Structures are given as C-alpha cells and as structure tokens.
Amino acid sequence: MKILAVDDHPIFRKGLVALIQGEFTDAIIIEAEDGMEAINLMEDEKFDIVILDIDMPEKSGIDVLDHIRKKKFKSKNVILTMHNDELFFNEAFNRGANGFLLKEDSSMEIIECIEKVQLGVPFVSQKMKPFLENRNQFNKEINRIKEALESLTNAEVNTLKLVSQNKTSKEIASLLFVTEKSVENYRSRICKKLDISGGSNSLYKWCVTHKELIK
C-alpha cells in the first residue's frame, strides 16, 4: 500500500506518518508539505490512499481533490482537518473524498479510516456522523442558496460583499457611488432572493454564516 500524507505542519505530519507506519508496517508513505507538491507527486506516482489537510499553501485539499477527480486517479482520499464545518464536509465529499477526520480525533480514528476506505466504505469522525446523515438535505439547501446568489444583479453582489465586511449602508453608498436609499433597496432585494428574514442585522449574520459561499 502506498500512502501520500499532505500537511503543511511538519510536526503534525511526521506524527501522522509515524502513527500509520506503526500499524501498517509494509506501507510506503510519501510526504508532501502543500497541495501543489502533492499534485506534482501524483503526476509521477500512483497512490492507494491520499490524506489531505484542507488549509494549505499553493493548493488547498479541496483543490487537490478536484485534480484527482479531473485526472481520474484511483486513490481513496481522506480529508484530515481542524474544521468541524458542514460546508467543508459536504464540499469534500462532493469532490471525491472517501473519508473525513478531525485532527483532534485522528490518532484514534485514522487507522480504522484507512482500513474502511480501502474497502470502499466511507468513514467520518464520530462527531461528524450527523453531517453524513444530513448530506442530502444540506446539499439541497446549498444548491438553493447558490441558485439564489446567481440571480443577484451586479449591484446586489457588490452590496452583499460589502455587507459581509460589516460596512454600513452609508459606507456602501459612498463606495458604490449611489444613494443610501439605493443601498437599502439592494439589501431588501437580496434578503428577498435569499429568503432572509429578521432585523436590520440579519443580512450581515447570514454573511458570517455563509462566508465561503460569498467568496
């Protein structure tokens, strides 16, 4: 079995490699310190298991999953991250992950995860099992939001981005060279399209919750 371990924190990566090697003594484990190095290695070698952090220089773990899918590599792919986040979780599985582990639990679960994904069985950290059970409903809601975001006009998109930066309507009006009344109209239309209700601060709260989608 050949494993690629990708993480930009060398101490964590070395510990991970030692843990895996202690259980799978015949495994060949190659290390990469960022997503770009991982992509380059996969162009030259075939791996059975690829273990990826999400946040890395050059290319993220999600970018690497996209590359694996595009190239139709046959590896089983495991995300190993500190992000206990349902959006990251679903994006990873939508792009070809076979496992998703939290770093805080990795020492207890990584061995079982490798064994399961090798057999084609998805594996997630115990704390994230509700995300797996809720995947279909969550994806439907995310797709609804993405469609709503695509329906926004340019002025509404620019307004939403500035709201996400916690700018006031007066500040947004100055930056977009429009009246404050126009900004209020933009905000109202955005809330209607995104099905956001509540007080004057509800749009900003929505932006905080959905910041990855706004990007």
C-alpha positions as CSV (number, residue, x, y, z in Angstrom):
1,M,0.0,0.0,0.0
2,K,1.3,3.4,-1.0
3,I,0.1,6.4,1.0
4,L,0.6,10.2,0.3
5,A,0.4,12.3,3.5
6,V,-0.1,16.0,2.8
7,D,0.0,18.6,5.5
8,D,1.9,21.9,5.8
9,H,2.7,21.4,9.5
10,P,5.8,19.2,9.7
11,I,5.4,18.2,13.3
12,F,1.8,17.0,12.8
13,R,2.7,15.4,9.5
14,K,5.7,13.4,11.0
15,G,3.5,12.3,13.9
16,L,0.8,11.1,11.5
17,V,3.3,9.2,9.4
18,A,4.8,7.5,12.4
19,L,1.3,6.5,13.7
20,I,0.3,5.0,10.3
21,Q,3.7,3.3,9.8
22,G,3.4,1.7,13.2
23,E,0.2,-0.1,12.2
24,F,0.8,-0.6,8.5
25,T,4.5,-1.7,8.6
26,D,4.7,-2.6,4.9
27,A,3.1,0.7,3.7
28,I,5.2,3.1,1.7
29,I,4.4,6.6,2.9
30,I,5.4,9.7,0.9
31,E,5.1,13.2,2.5
32,A,4.1,16.5,0.8
33,E,4.0,19.9,2.6
34,D,1.4,21.5,0.4
35,G,-1.2,20.9,-2.3
36,M,1.0,21.8,-5.2
37,E,3.7,19.4,-4.2
38,A,1.0,16.7,-3.8
39,I,-0.3,17.3,-7.3
40,N,3.2,17.1,-8.7
41,L,3.9,13.8,-6.9
42,M,0.6,12.3,-8.1
43,E,1.6,13.0,-11.7
44,D,4.6,10.7,-11.3
45,E,3.4,8.1,-8.8
46,K,0.2,6.1,-8.1
47,F,-1.1,6.2,-4.5
48,D,-3.7,3.9,-2.9
49,I,-4.5,6.4,-0.1
50,V,-4.2,10.2,-0.1
51,I,-4.5,12.0,3.2
52,L,-5.1,15.8,2.9
53,D,-5.4,18.8,5.1
54,I,-7.8,21.5,3.8
55,D,-5.9,24.7,4.5
56,M,-2.5,24.6,2.8
57,P,-0.3,27.0,0.7
58,E,-0.4,26.9,-3.1
59,K,-3.3,24.5,-3.4
60,S,-5.9,23.5,-0.8
61,G,-7.0,20.0,0.0
62,I,-10.2,20.7,-2.0
63,D,-8.1,21.8,-5.0
64,V,-6.2,18.5,-4.8
65,L,-9.5,16.6,-4.7
66,D,-10.5,18.4,-7.8
67,H,-7.3,17.5,-9.5
68,I,-7.6,13.8,-8.5
69,R,-11.2,13.8,-9.9
70,K,-10.2,15.5,-13.2
71,K,-7.3,13.1,-13.7
72,K,-9.4,10.1,-12.7
73,F,-6.8,8.8,-10.3
74,K,-7.9,5.7,-8.4
75,S,-6.8,6.7,-4.9
76,K,-9.0,6.7,-1.9
77,N,-9.0,10.2,-0.4
78,V,-9.2,11.3,3.2
79,I,-9.6,14.8,4.5
80,L,-7.9,15.4,7.8
81,T,-8.6,18.9,9.2
82,M,-9.4,21.0,12.2
83,H,-12.6,22.3,10.5
84,N,-15.7,20.9,12.1
85,D,-17.8,22.6,9.5
86,E,-20.7,21.1,7.5
87,L,-20.0,23.2,4.4
88,F,-16.4,21.9,4.1
89,F,-17.6,18.4,4.9
90,N,-20.0,18.4,2.0
91,E,-17.7,20.1,-0.4
92,A,-15.1,17.5,0.3
93,F,-17.5,14.5,-0.3
94,N,-19.0,16.2,-3.4
95,R,-15.5,16.5,-4.9
96,G,-14.4,12.9,-4.2
97,A,-13.4,12.4,-0.6
98,N,-13.9,8.9,0.9
99,G,-13.2,9.9,4.5
100,F,-13.3,13.0,6.7
101,L,-11.4,13.1,10.0
102,L,-10.9,15.8,12.6
103,K,-7.3,16.3,13.7
104,E,-8.3,16.3,17.3
105,D,-9.5,12.7,16.8
106,S,-7.1,11.5,14.2
107,S,-4.9,9.3,16.5
108,M,-7.9,7.3,17.5
109,E,-9.6,7.0,14.1
110,I,-7.0,7.2,11.3
111,I,-6.2,3.5,11.3
112,E,-9.8,2.5,11.1
113,C,-10.4,5.1,8.4
114,I,-7.6,3.7,6.2
115,E,-8.9,0.2,6.6
116,K,-12.5,1.2,5.8
117,V,-11.8,3.4,2.8
118,Q,-9.6,0.8,1.3
119,L,-12.6,-1.4,1.2
120,G,-14.7,1.3,-0.4
121,V,-16.6,2.2,2.8
122,P,-16.9,5.9,3.6
123,F,-15.5,6.8,7.1
124,V,-16.0,10.0,9.1
125,S,-15.1,11.1,12.6
126,Q,-17.7,10.2,15.2
127,K,-18.5,13.9,15.8
128,M,-19.3,14.4,12.1
129,K,-21.7,11.5,11.6
130,P,-24.7,13.8,11.8
131,F,-23.3,15.7,8.8
132,L,-23.1,12.4,6.9
133,E,-26.7,11.6,7.8
134,N,-27.8,15.1,6.8
135,R,-25.9,15.3,3.5
136,N,-28.8,15.1,1.1
137,Q,-30.8,17.8,2.8
138,F,-27.8,20.0,3.3
139,N,-26.8,19.8,-0.4
140,K,-30.3,20.7,-1.5
141,E,-30.2,23.8,0.7
142,I,-26.7,24.8,-0.5
143,N,-27.8,24.4,-4.1
144,R,-30.9,26.6,-3.4
145,I,-28.6,29.3,-2.0
146,K,-26.2,29.0,-4.9
147,E,-29.0,29.5,-7.4
148,A,-30.3,32.5,-5.4
149,L,-26.8,34.0,-5.4
150,E,-26.5,33.6,-9.1
151,S,-29.8,35.5,-9.5
152,L,-28.3,38.6,-7.9
153,T,-27.5,41.6,-10.1
154,N,-24.0,43.1,-10.1
155,A,-25.1,45.9,-7.8
156,E,-26.6,43.4,-5.4
157,V,-23.5,41.2,-5.5
158,N,-21.3,44.2,-4.7
159,T,-23.6,45.3,-1.9
160,L,-23.6,41.7,-0.4
161,K,-19.8,41.6,-0.4
162,L,-19.6,44.9,1.4
163,V,-22.3,43.9,3.9
164,S,-20.1,40.8,4.6
165,Q,-17.3,43.2,5.5
166,N,-19.7,44.8,8.1
167,K,-20.0,48.1,6.1
168,T,-22.9,50.3,6.9
169,S,-25.4,51.4,4.2
170,K,-23.9,54.9,4.3
171,E,-20.4,53.4,3.7
172,I,-21.6,51.1,0.9
173,A,-23.4,54.0,-0.8
174,S,-20.1,56.0,-0.8
175,L,-18.1,53.1,-2.1
176,L,-20.6,52.2,-4.9
177,F,-21.3,55.9,-5.8
178,V,-25.1,55.5,-5.2
179,T,-27.6,56.9,-2.8
180,E,-28.1,55.4,0.7
181,K,-31.7,54.7,-0.4
182,S,-30.5,52.6,-3.4
183,V,-28.4,50.5,-1.0
184,E,-31.4,49.9,1.2
185,N,-33.3,48.7,-1.9
186,Y,-30.4,46.4,-2.8
187,R,-30.3,45.0,0.7
188,S,-34.1,44.4,0.6
189,R,-34.0,42.6,-2.7
190,I,-31.0,40.5,-1.6
191,C,-32.9,39.4,1.5
192,K,-36.0,38.5,-0.5
193,K,-34.0,36.5,-3.0
194,L,-32.1,34.7,-0.3
195,D,-35.2,34.2,1.9
196,I,-33.6,36.1,4.8
197,S,-35.9,37.5,7.4
198,G,-35.3,39.3,10.7
199,G,-34.0,42.6,11.9
200,S,-31.6,45.1,10.2
201,N,-28.6,43.0,11.1
202,S,-29.9,39.7,9.7
203,L,-28.2,40.1,6.3
204,Y,-24.8,40.5,8.0
205,K,-25.4,37.5,10.2
206,W,-26.3,35.5,7.1
207,C,-23.0,36.6,5.5
208,V,-21.0,35.4,8.5
209,T,-22.6,32.0,8.4
210,H,-22.3,31.6,4.6
211,K,-18.9,33.4,4.1
212,E,-17.5,30.6,2.0
213,L,-20.4,30.8,-0.5
214,I,-20.0,34.5,-0.9
215,K,-16.3,34.1,-2.0
